[in-house]
Amino acid sequence: MSQDTGEGPLGILKGAAVGFSGGEVCYIGPAQNAPGAPRILSAKGCVGLPGLVDCHTHTLFAGSRAEEFSKRLAGASYSEILEGGGGILSTVAATRAAGNAELSALLSARLQGFLACGVTTVEVKTGYGLSADHEIRMLSLLKQGSWPTQVVPTFLGAHALPPEFQGDRAGYVDCVIEQMLPLAAGLAESVDVYCDRGAFTLEEAERILRAGIGHGLQGRIHAEQVEYTGSAAMAAGLGCRSADHLERIDAAGIDALAQAGTVGVMLPGAMMYLRDESPPVGALLEAGVSLAVATDFNPGSSPVRDLLACATLSCLIMGLSVEQALLGITRHAGQALGRGELGWLGTGSAADLVLIAPPPGEPVRSDSLVQYLGGHRACVVVRKGAVVLDTDNRLGS
């Protein structure tokens, strides 16, 4: 059982109990000292973790990119496909064509899959609408729906240049700033920009982020993934909550993140699918940058919806320790979203808990969970102090 002990980055309790009352954590400590409760949930044989937090996803979309996957296997690069009108733009076309009922059903089914893996909070970006009407439609769906997990909506209107604005980059940036952001500010929590080759320039990204922050949104950025742009340092200078990807960040960018307290978000699914190099994890950690880990779930570059599998990959192909990976999908992920109550258990935390059984024959230890790549399913999920998933009838047993 993990709790915020104040004695180090990750507190571990054995033989622990957690109590919930009124949607809040009312007790965490030794099971023998726990107060009486009208309903008891057995955690025998399980590792208890705070509800997992996926702080970077593109879960709201329609259509398929299976053909693109085959093209990449044959040697085409992600940037080449995007610049040829595919990639993000093919998903934009499918998402625009889908009705609200279809999008809602797809989103609900995907979020139910996250919940089954123990994820209680999912950040979901727009970015497959790329027009004022469609981007606000997507944000309205995220805001108004009753979803299996908590959804944290992020406005990503600056994801790619839509077909109707090809040849008019300045016009689209103006559209994002003048038309979309004033409407998005009442629906989203953050503004994000994809700053890279084939996407938006450093100057364009800064303009959009400044405008979004001016509307009260938290800043986030896709930074230094395909090419070095200087965007991580720029975003840190603006006080952005996170800079995500970071495969090609330089020493100055690392220092800027550390000085600003901007969380670096590691996305091993995208790194693996794009056969990319690892971010300089050792240098980031040595500088004191907090690292989160997320799925980057999307239909093209990271069709991965298993957050614990991404924690495993972050250890195997990026060099994080088990403890760093677990912090990356809990406490640090909450910090990347500007949600300090997420990803830990204790007084003042969210009342979110997941119980996961290690693979058969493995000890009840958190490193047993991270060691195995995929296949984990939550036995129990508690969200806002209420049991929302109980796969083997542990409540009252």
C-alpha positions as CSV (number, residue, x, y, z in Angstrom):
1,M,0.0,0.0,0.0
2,S,1.4,3.4,-1.0
3,Q,0.8,6.5,1.0
4,D,2.3,10.0,1.3
5,T,4.5,9.5,4.4
6,G,6.7,12.6,4.1
7,E,9.7,10.2,4.6
8,G,10.6,9.8,0.9
9,P,9.1,9.8,-2.5
10,L,7.2,6.5,-2.1
11,G,5.8,5.2,1.2
12,I,5.1,1.5,1.4
13,L,2.8,0.0,4.1
14,K,2.4,-3.8,4.7
15,G,-0.7,-5.2,6.2
16,A,-2.4,-1.8,5.8
17,A,-6.0,-0.7,5.7
18,V,-7.6,2.3,4.0
19,G,-10.9,3.8,5.2
20,F,-13.3,5.9,3.1
21,S,-16.1,8.1,4.4
22,G,-18.1,10.7,2.6
23,G,-16.0,10.4,-0.6
24,E,-12.8,11.1,1.4
25,V,-9.9,9.1,2.9
26,C,-10.6,8.9,6.6
27,Y,-7.9,6.4,7.6
28,I,-4.7,4.9,6.3
29,G,-2.4,2.8,8.5
30,P,-2.0,-0.6,10.1
31,A,-5.0,-2.8,9.6
32,Q,-5.2,-3.7,13.3
33,N,-5.8,-0.1,14.2
34,A,-8.4,0.6,11.6
35,P,-11.8,1.9,12.9
36,G,-14.9,-0.2,12.4
37,A,-16.8,0.1,9.2
38,P,-20.2,-1.1,7.9
39,R,-18.6,-2.6,4.7
40,I,-15.3,-4.3,4.5
41,L,-13.4,-5.0,1.3
42,S,-10.8,-7.7,1.3
43,A,-7.4,-6.9,-0.2
44,K,-5.8,-10.3,0.5
45,G,-3.2,-11.2,-2.0
46,C,-3.3,-7.8,-3.7
47,V,-1.0,-4.8,-4.0
48,G,-2.9,-1.6,-3.2
49,L,-2.0,1.6,-5.1
50,P,-3.6,5.0,-5.4
51,G,-5.9,5.2,-8.4
52,L,-3.6,5.3,-11.4
53,V,-3.4,8.5,-13.4
54,D,-2.8,8.6,-17.2
55,C,-1.8,12.2,-17.8
56,H,-1.4,12.1,-21.6
57,T,-3.9,10.5,-24.0
58,H,-5.7,11.2,-27.2
59,T,-8.7,8.9,-26.4
60,L,-11.5,10.8,-28.2
61,F,-11.4,9.8,-31.9
62,A,-13.0,7.8,-34.6
63,G,-11.5,5.8,-37.5
64,S,-8.6,3.5,-37.9
65,R,-4.9,3.9,-38.7
66,A,-4.1,0.2,-39.3
67,E,-3.0,0.9,-42.9
68,E,-0.6,3.5,-41.6
69,F,0.9,1.0,-39.2
70,S,1.7,-1.3,-42.1
71,K,3.3,1.6,-44.0
72,R,5.6,2.4,-41.1
73,L,6.6,-1.3,-40.9
74,A,7.5,-1.0,-44.6
75,G,9.8,2.0,-43.8
76,A,7.7,5.2,-44.0
77,S,8.3,7.6,-41.2
78,Y,5.6,9.2,-39.0
79,S,6.5,12.7,-40.2
80,E,6.4,11.6,-43.9
81,I,2.9,10.1,-43.4
82,L,1.7,13.3,-41.7
83,E,3.2,15.6,-44.3
84,G,1.5,13.5,-47.0
85,G,-1.9,14.2,-45.6
86,G,-2.2,11.0,-43.5
87,G,-1.6,10.4,-39.8
88,I,-3.4,12.9,-37.7
89,L,-5.3,14.3,-40.6
90,S,-6.9,11.0,-41.5
91,T,-8.2,10.7,-37.9
92,V,-9.4,14.3,-38.2
93,A,-11.5,13.4,-41.2
94,A,-13.0,10.3,-39.5
95,T,-13.7,12.2,-36.2
96,R,-15.4,15.1,-37.9
97,A,-17.6,12.6,-39.8
98,A,-18.6,10.8,-36.6
99,G,-21.7,11.8,-34.7
100,N,-21.8,12.6,-31.0
101,A,-23.4,9.3,-30.1
102,E,-20.7,7.4,-31.9
103,L,-17.9,9.4,-30.3
104,S,-19.4,9.1,-26.9
105,A,-19.8,5.3,-27.2
106,L,-16.2,4.9,-28.4
107,L,-14.9,7.1,-25.6
108,S,-16.9,5.3,-22.9
109,A,-15.7,1.9,-24.1
110,R,-12.1,3.0,-24.1
111,L,-12.3,4.6,-20.7
112,Q,-13.9,1.4,-19.4
113,G,-10.7,-0.4,-20.6
114,F,-8.6,2.1,-18.7
115,L,-10.6,1.5,-15.5
116,A,-10.2,-2.3,-15.9
117,C,-6.4,-1.6,-15.7
118,G,-6.8,0.4,-12.5
119,V,-6.7,3.9,-14.0
120,T,-9.1,6.2,-12.3
121,T,-8.1,9.5,-13.9
122,V,-7.5,10.0,-17.7
123,E,-6.4,13.2,-19.3
124,V,-8.1,13.4,-22.7
125,K,-7.0,15.8,-25.4
126,T,-9.0,17.2,-28.3
127,G,-7.0,17.8,-31.5
128,Y,-8.9,15.6,-34.0
129,G,-11.4,18.3,-34.8
130,L,-9.2,21.2,-35.8
131,S,-12.0,23.7,-36.3
132,A,-13.8,25.8,-33.8
133,D,-17.1,23.9,-34.1
134,H,-15.5,20.4,-33.9
135,E,-13.0,21.3,-31.2
136,I,-15.6,22.8,-29.0
137,R,-17.9,19.8,-29.8
138,M,-15.2,17.5,-28.5
139,L,-14.7,19.5,-25.3
140,S,-18.4,19.6,-24.7
141,L,-18.6,15.8,-24.9
142,L,-15.7,15.4,-22.5
143,K,-17.2,17.9,-20.1
144,Q,-20.8,16.7,-20.2
145,G,-20.6,13.0,-20.3
146,S,-20.8,10.6,-17.3
147,W,-17.6,8.5,-17.9
148,P,-16.3,5.4,-16.2
149,T,-13.1,7.3,-15.1
150,Q,-12.5,10.9,-14.1
151,V,-11.7,12.8,-17.3
152,V,-9.4,15.8,-17.4
153,P,-10.0,17.7,-20.7
154,T,-7.1,19.4,-22.5
155,F,-7.6,21.6,-25.6
156,L,-5.2,20.6,-28.4
157,G,-6.5,22.7,-31.3
158,A,-2.8,23.2,-32.3
159,H,-2.3,19.5,-33.2
160,A,-1.8,19.8,-36.9
161,L,-2.7,22.2,-39.7
162,P,-6.2,21.3,-41.1
163,P,-6.8,20.8,-44.8
164,E,-8.8,24.0,-45.2
165,F,-5.9,26.1,-43.8
166,Q,-3.1,24.5,-45.9
167,G,-1.0,27.4,-47.1
168,D,-2.3,29.7,-44.4
169,R,-0.5,28.8,-41.2
170,A,-0.9,32.3,-39.8
171,G,-4.6,32.2,-40.4
172,Y,-5.0,29.0,-38.5
173,V,-2.9,30.2,-35.6
174,D,-5.1,33.3,-35.4
175,C,-8.2,31.1,-35.5
176,V,-6.9,29.0,-32.6
177,I,-6.1,32.1,-30.6
178,E,-9.1,34.3,-31.5
179,Q,-11.9,31.8,-32.0
180,M,-11.2,28.6,-30.3
181,L,-9.4,29.5,-27.1
182,P,-12.0,31.9,-25.7
183,L,-14.6,29.1,-26.0
184,A,-12.3,26.3,-24.8
185,A,-11.4,28.2,-21.7
186,G,-14.7,27.4,-20.1
187,L,-14.5,23.7,-20.9
188,A,-10.8,22.6,-20.7
189,E,-8.3,22.6,-17.9
190,S,-5.2,22.9,-20.0
191,V,-4.0,24.1,-23.4
192,D,-1.5,21.9,-25.3
193,V,0.5,22.5,-28.5
194,Y,2.3,20.0,-30.7
195,C,5.6,21.8,-31.5
196,D,7.6,19.8,-34.0
197,R,8.5,19.1,-37.6
198,G,5.3,19.0,-39.5
199,A,3.3,20.6,-36.7
200,F,3.8,24.1,-35.2
201,T,6.9,26.2,-34.9
202,L,8.4,27.5,-31.7
203,E,7.0,31.0,-32.3
204,E,3.5,29.7,-33.1
205,A,3.5,27.4,-30.0
206,E,4.5,30.3,-27.7
207,R,1.8,32.6,-29.1
208,I,-0.9,29.9,-28.5
209,L,0.4,28.9,-25.1
210,R,0.6,32.5,-23.9
211,A,-3.0,33.1,-25.1
212,G,-4.3,30.0,-23.5
213,I,-2.6,30.8,-20.2
214,G,-4.0,34.3,-20.4
215,H,-7.5,32.6,-20.5
216,G,-6.7,30.8,-17.3
217,L,-5.7,27.4,-18.8
218,Q,-2.7,25.5,-17.6
219,G,0.0,25.1,-20.2
220,R,1.3,21.8,-21.6
221,I,3.4,21.0,-24.7
222,H,4.5,18.1,-27.0
223,A,8.2,19.0,-27.0
224,E,11.4,17.8,-28.6
225,Q,10.0,14.5,-30.0
226,V,10.9,14.4,-33.7
227,E,13.3,17.3,-33.9
228,Y,14.9,19.7,-31.3
229,T,12.9,22.9,-31.3
230,G,13.7,24.6,-28.0
231,S,10.1,24.2,-27.0
232,A,10.7,22.6,-23.6
233,A,12.7,25.6,-22.4
234,M,10.1,27.9,-23.8
235,A,7.3,26.1,-22.1
236,A,9.2,26.0,-18.8
237,G,9.7,29.7,-19.1
238,L,5.9,30.2,-19.4
239,G,5.3,28.0,-16.3
240,C,3.8,25.1,-18.1
241,R,2.8,22.1,-16.0
242,S,4.4,19.5,-18.3
243,A,6.6,19.0,-21.3
244,D,5.9,15.6,-22.9
245,H,8.1,13.3,-25.1
246,L,11.5,15.0,-24.7
247,E,13.5,12.5,-26.8
248,R,15.7,15.4,-28.2
249,I,15.8,17.8,-25.3
250,D,19.1,19.5,-24.7
251,A,20.9,20.5,-21.5
252,A,19.5,24.0,-21.4
253,G,16.0,22.6,-21.8
254,I,16.6,20.1,-18.9
255,D,17.8,22.9,-16.7
256,A,14.8,25.1,-17.6
257,L,12.4,22.3,-16.6
258,A,14.2,21.7,-13.3
259,Q,14.2,25.4,-12.5
260,A,10.5,25.8,-13.3
261,G,9.3,22.6,-11.7
262,T,7.8,21.5,-15.0
263,V,7.1,17.8,-15.1
264,G,8.6,15.8,-17.9
265,V,6.2,13.2,-19.2
266,M,7.7,10.0,-20.6
267,L,5.8,8.2,-23.4
268,P,7.4,4.9,-23.9
269,G,4.6,3.5,-26.1
270,A,5.2,6.2,-28.7
271,M,8.9,5.8,-28.4
272,M,8.6,2.0,-29.1
273,Y,6.1,2.3,-31.9
274,L,8.1,4.9,-33.7
275,R,11.4,3.1,-33.0
276,D,12.8,6.2,-31.5
277,E,15.6,6.9,-29.1
278,S,15.0,7.4,-25.4
279,P,14.8,10.8,-23.7
280,P,17.9,11.5,-21.6
281,V,16.3,10.1,-18.5
282,G,19.5,10.0,-16.4
283,A,20.2,13.7,-17.1
284,L,16.6,14.7,-16.3
285,L,16.6,12.8,-13.0
286,E,20.0,14.2,-12.0
287,A,18.8,17.7,-12.6
288,G,15.8,17.1,-10.4
289,V,13.0,17.0,-13.0
290,S,10.0,15.0,-11.8
291,L,9.0,12.4,-14.4
292,A,5.5,11.1,-15.1
293,V,4.7,8.2,-17.3
294,A,1.7,8.0,-19.6
295,T,0.3,5.9,-22.5
296,D,0.0,8.6,-25.1
297,F,-3.0,6.5,-26.2
298,N,-3.8,7.4,-29.8
299,P,-4.6,5.5,-33.0
300,G,-1.3,6.1,-34.8
301,S,1.9,6.5,-32.8
302,S,0.9,4.8,-29.6
303,P,-2.2,2.5,-29.7
304,V,-1.4,1.5,-26.1
305,R,-4.0,1.6,-23.4
306,D,-2.2,-0.3,-20.6
307,L,-0.6,2.2,-18.2
308,L,1.1,-0.4,-16.1
309,A,2.6,-1.9,-19.3
310,C,4.0,1.6,-20.0
311,A,5.5,1.7,-16.5
312,T,7.2,-1.5,-17.3
313,L,8.5,-0.2,-20.7
314,S,9.7,3.0,-19.0
315,C,12.0,0.8,-16.9
316,L,13.1,-1.4,-19.8
317,I,13.7,1.0,-22.6
318,M,14.1,4.4,-20.7
319,G,16.0,3.4,-17.6
320,L,13.5,4.3,-14.8
321,S,13.6,2.3,-11.6
322,V,10.4,0.5,-10.4
323,E,9.9,3.2,-7.8
324,Q,10.3,6.0,-10.3
325,A,7.9,4.3,-12.7
326,L,5.2,3.9,-10.0
327,L,5.6,7.5,-9.1
328,G,5.3,8.3,-12.8
329,I,1.8,6.8,-13.0
330,T,0.6,8.1,-9.7
331,R,1.9,11.2,-7.8
332,H,4.0,12.8,-10.6
333,A,1.2,12.2,-13.1
334,G,-1.2,14.1,-10.9
335,Q,1.4,16.9,-10.7
336,A,1.6,17.0,-14.5
337,L,-2.1,17.7,-14.6
338,G,-1.9,20.3,-11.8
339,R,-4.0,18.0,-9.6
340,G,-2.1,17.7,-6.4
341,E,-4.8,15.5,-4.8
342,L,-4.2,12.7,-7.3
343,G,-1.8,9.7,-7.2
344,W,-1.4,9.3,-3.4
345,L,-3.4,8.2,-0.4
346,G,-3.7,10.2,2.8
347,T,-5.4,13.1,4.4
348,G,-6.3,15.5,1.6
349,S,-5.8,13.0,-1.3
350,A,-8.4,11.8,-3.8
351,A,-10.3,8.8,-2.5
352,D,-9.2,6.6,-5.3
353,L,-7.7,3.2,-4.8
354,V,-6.9,0.2,-7.0
355,L,-6.2,-3.4,-5.8
356,I,-4.2,-5.5,-8.3
357,A,-3.1,-9.2,-7.8
358,P,0.4,-10.0,-8.9
359,P,0.7,-12.8,-11.6
360,P,0.3,-16.3,-10.2
361,G,3.2,-17.5,-8.1
362,E,4.6,-14.0,-7.7
363,P,4.9,-12.3,-4.2
364,V,2.6,-9.5,-3.2
365,R,5.0,-6.7,-4.1
366,S,4.8,-3.7,-6.3
367,D,7.9,-4.7,-8.3
368,S,6.1,-7.9,-9.2
369,L,3.5,-5.8,-11.0
370,V,6.0,-3.8,-12.9
371,Q,8.2,-6.7,-13.8
372,Y,5.5,-8.4,-15.9
373,L,4.7,-6.7,-19.2
374,G,1.0,-6.4,-19.7
375,G,-1.9,-8.7,-18.6
376,H,-2.7,-6.9,-15.4
377,R,-6.3,-6.3,-14.5
378,A,-7.6,-4.6,-11.4
379,C,-9.4,-6.8,-8.8
380,V,-11.0,-3.7,-7.3
381,V,-11.2,0.0,-8.1
382,V,-12.5,2.6,-5.7
383,R,-13.3,6.0,-7.1
384,K,-14.3,8.9,-4.9
385,G,-14.6,6.5,-2.0
386,A,-17.1,4.1,-3.8
387,V,-16.4,0.7,-5.3
388,V,-16.8,1.0,-9.1
389,L,-15.2,-2.3,-10.0
390,D,-15.1,-5.5,-8.1
391,T,-14.1,-8.4,-10.4
392,D,-14.0,-11.2,-7.9
393,N,-16.6,-10.2,-5.3
394,R,-14.3,-8.9,-2.6
395,L,-16.7,-6.5,-1.1
396,G,-18.2,-7.9,2.1
397,S,-16.2,-11.1,1.8
